[in-house]
Amino acid sequence: MKKLFILRSAALATSLMTMSFASLATSTTGPSDDTYWNFRSNGLAATNGQGTTWGSGANFGNNMLLSNDGIEVTITAWADTGEVSGDDKIESAAVSRNNSGLLNYNRHYNDNNDGHYVDNSGDTDMLLFTFDELVSITGINLGYFSDDSDISIAAFDSLPTLQGQTWANVASAASYSASFSDLDTSNYSIATSTAGVDSKYWVIGAYNGAFGSPGWSTGNDHLKLAGISTVAGTGPDPKPPTDVAEPSSLAVLASFGLFAVWRRRKTA
């Protein structure tokens, strides 16, 4: 009788262990909740890109560093201001921000009275976001726009080379690209389009036909990027949930074995 009691207790303990392992496997899989990045000057604290003066060109190529939820992102500004025949070449610009969000001062800011928007008037402005871990961008929030509000976005498997390239060259190296029309100032969801796209390197800017939907009207998109939403990436080859739950399978087999022995001893 004592041996039967011990076997029954062992089977019960193993079953409880099974449920514990199953619970652990469930709680450790799946992406995290959305993280919102507030780029307004009264939003997330930033370093390396603030307090600079514009005009001389000395600050073209600066960067802005922000951290949120244990993730860091470095933001740089770019525009196709290199005047050549054919598609103009990309050059570094200056990234800044105000209460409406991120701004792009390109190299024609003084020459052609080019605005500080992220725009495609004359030159196409874009911002490069370099995260320190894989993320998927699920939403875009405009703090302000003038005229039209079409945007383009792209993701890359490795840090893209922008300096001296054309936007067509850059787009050909993208692992994902798309354009979206008529964003308003609310947080516009792009989660359906970017589902399964995880990257450390993202480019966002005024509508750029090289990144999708060529033929839309251009020259009239003037944006200030107030924020984006991201979710943690899972990587290019995530482990399936069954790998996490493997100890649970072993515990189930053990519990069935102990239960069978207990039943045989009881009926003997």
C-alpha positions in Angstrom: 0.0 0.0 0.0 2.8 2.4 0.8 4.5 1.8 -2.5 1.2 2.4 -4.3 0.8 5.7 -2.5 4.3 6.8 -3.4 3.7 5.9 -7.1 0.4 7.8 -7.1 2.1 10.9 -5.6 4.9 10.8 -8.1 2.5 10.6 -11.0 0.6 13.6 -9.6 3.8 15.6 -9.1 4.9 14.8 -12.6 1.6 16.0 -14.0 1.9 19.2 -12.1 5.4 19.7 -13.5 3.9 19.1 -17.0 1.4 21.9 -16.6 4.2 24.2 -15.2 6.4 23.6 -18.3 3.4 24.2 -20.6 2.7 27.4 -18.9 6.3 28.5 -19.1 6.4 27.7 -22.8 3.3 29.8 -23.5 4.6 32.8 -21.5 7.9 33.0 -23.3 6.8 32.9 -26.9 5.4 35.7 -29.2 6.4 39.3 -29.9 6.3 42.0 -27.2 3.7 44.7 -27.2 4.1 47.8 -29.3 6.7 50.4 -28.3 6.0 54.0 -29.2 8.9 56.3 -30.1 8.0 59.9 -29.5 10.3 62.0 -31.7 8.9 65.4 -30.7 11.3 67.8 -28.9 9.2 67.3 -25.7 9.3 63.5 -26.2 12.1 61.0 -25.6 15.4 62.5 -24.5 18.0 62.5 -27.3 21.8 62.9 -27.5 24.3 63.6 -30.2 22.0 65.6 -32.4 20.7 68.5 -30.4 21.8 72.1 -29.8 23.5 72.4 -33.2 23.3 75.4 -35.5 22.3 75.1 -39.2 23.5 77.1 -42.2 27.2 76.5 -42.7 26.8 72.8 -43.6 29.2 71.8 -40.8 26.5 69.7 -39.2 25.4 67.7 -42.2 25.9 64.1 -41.3 25.0 64.5 -37.6 23.0 61.9 -35.8 20.4 61.6 -33.1 20.4 58.9 -30.5 17.3 57.8 -28.5 16.5 54.9 -26.2 13.2 53.3 -25.3 12.2 50.1 -23.6 15.8 49.0 -23.6 16.3 49.5 -27.3 18.4 52.2 -28.9 18.0 53.9 -32.3 20.3 56.2 -34.2 18.7 58.5 -36.7 20.5 60.2 -39.6 19.2 62.4 -42.4 19.8 62.1 -46.2 18.7 63.7 -49.5 19.5 63.5 -53.2 21.2 66.9 -53.3 24.2 65.8 -55.3 23.4 67.5 -58.7 24.5 65.3 -61.6 22.9 64.3 -64.9 20.3 61.6 -64.5 19.3 60.7 -60.9 21.0 62.9 -58.4 23.3 61.4 -55.9 22.5 61.1 -52.2 24.3 63.2 -49.6 24.2 63.4 -45.9 21.8 66.0 -44.4 21.1 67.3 -40.9 18.5 65.7 -38.6 16.7 67.9 -36.0 13.3 68.0 -34.3 10.8 70.4 -32.9 7.4 70.0 -31.2 5.9 68.5 -34.4 8.6 65.8 -34.8 11.7 65.0 -36.9 13.0 67.5 -39.5 15.5 67.2 -42.4 17.8 70.2 -43.3 19.4 69.1 -46.6 22.3 70.8 -48.3 20.0 73.0 -50.4 18.3 74.5 -47.3 20.2 77.8 -47.8 20.6 77.7 -51.5 17.1 77.0 -52.6 15.1 78.0 -49.5 14.4 74.3 -49.1 12.1 73.7 -46.1 13.1 71.9 -42.9 10.4 69.3 -43.5 11.1 65.8 -44.6 9.9 66.6 -48.1 10.2 65.8 -51.8 10.1 69.3 -53.1 13.1 69.5 -55.5 15.1 66.9 -53.5 13.7 63.8 -51.8 14.5 63.8 -48.0 14.6 60.5 -46.0 15.6 59.4 -42.5 17.7 56.3 -41.7 16.8 54.6 -38.4 19.5 52.2 -37.1 18.2 50.1 -34.2 20.4 48.0 -32.0 18.1 45.0 -32.3 15.6 43.7 -34.8 12.2 45.5 -34.9 9.2 45.6 -37.1 7.7 49.1 -37.7 3.9 48.9 -37.3 2.8 52.5 -37.2 3.7 56.0 -38.3 2.6 59.2 -36.7 2.9 62.5 -38.4 3.0 65.6 -36.2 2.3 67.9 -39.0 2.1 68.0 -42.8 1.7 70.6 -45.5 0.0 70.0 -48.9 0.2 66.2 -49.3 1.3 63.4 -46.9 2.5 60.4 -48.9 5.4 58.5 -47.4 7.8 55.7 -48.4 9.5 53.2 -46.2 12.1 50.4 -46.7 13.9 47.8 -44.6 17.4 46.3 -45.2 19.2 43.1 -44.1 22.4 45.1 -43.5 23.3 48.7 -43.1 22.7 50.4 -46.5 25.2 52.6 -48.1 23.5 55.9 -48.9 26.3 58.4 -49.6 26.9 58.8 -53.3 24.1 56.4 -54.3 20.8 57.0 -56.1 17.5 56.2 -54.4 17.0 53.6 -57.1 20.3 51.9 -56.1 19.2 52.0 -52.5 15.8 50.6 -53.2 17.2 47.7 -55.2 19.1 46.6 -52.0 16.0 46.7 -49.8 14.5 43.5 -48.4 11.1 45.3 -48.1 9.8 48.6 -49.5 6.4 50.3 -49.8 4.6 53.6 -50.2 1.5 54.8 -48.4 -0.7 57.7 -49.4 -2.5 60.4 -47.5 -1.3 59.7 -43.9 -3.0 62.1 -41.5 -1.6 63.2 -38.1 -2.9 60.2 -36.2 -0.9 57.0 -35.7 -1.3 55.3 -39.1 -1.0 51.5 -38.9 1.2 49.8 -41.5 1.3 46.5 -39.5 -0.5 44.5 -42.3 2.1 45.5 -44.8 5.2 45.0 -42.5 4.0 41.7 -40.9 7.0 39.4 -40.7 9.5 42.1 -41.7 12.1 42.4 -39.0 15.2 44.6 -39.5 17.7 46.8 -37.7 17.8 49.2 -40.6 14.8 51.2 -41.8 14.4 54.2 -44.1 11.4 56.5 -43.9 10.7 59.7 -45.8 8.6 61.7 -48.2 7.1 59.7 -51.0 9.8 58.3 -53.2 8.7 56.4 -56.3 11.8 54.2 -56.2 10.4 52.5 -53.1 7.0 51.7 -54.5 3.9 53.1 -56.3 5.7 55.0 -59.0 3.6 57.7 -60.7 2.1 59.3 -57.7 2.2 63.0 -57.5 5.5 64.3 -56.1 7.0 67.6 -55.0 4.1 68.3 -52.6 4.7 66.0 -49.7 6.0 67.9 -46.6 6.1 65.9 -43.4 7.2 66.2 -39.8 7.6 62.7 -38.3 6.2 62.7 -34.7 6.7 59.1 -33.9 6.7 55.4 -34.9 5.4 52.2 -33.3 7.6 49.1 -33.3 7.4 45.5 -32.1 10.4 43.4 -31.2 11.6 41.2 -34.1 11.9 37.5 -33.9 14.8 37.1 -36.2 15.2 35.5 -39.7 15.0 31.9 -38.3 13.1 31.9 -35.0 12.9 28.7 -33.0 9.5 27.1 -33.3 7.4 27.0 -30.1 7.8 23.2 -29.9 11.5 23.7 -29.1 10.5 25.7 -26.0 7.9 23.1 -25.0 10.1 20.0 -25.4 10.5 19.5 -21.6 6.7 19.4 -21.3 6.6 16.4 -23.8 9.1 14.5 -21.7 7.1 15.2 -18.5 3.9 13.9 -20.1 5.6 10.6 -21.1 7.0 10.2 -17.6 3.6 10.9 -15.9 1.9 8.3 -18.2 4.6 5.8 -17.4 4.2 6.3 -13.6 0.4 6.2 -13.8 0.5 2.8 -15.7 2.8 1.3 -13.1 0.5 2.5 -10.3 -2.6 1.1 -12.0 -0.9 -2.3 -12.6 0.2 -2.5 -9.0 -3.3 -1.5 -7.7 -5.1 -4.2 -9.8 -2.6 -6.9 -9.1 
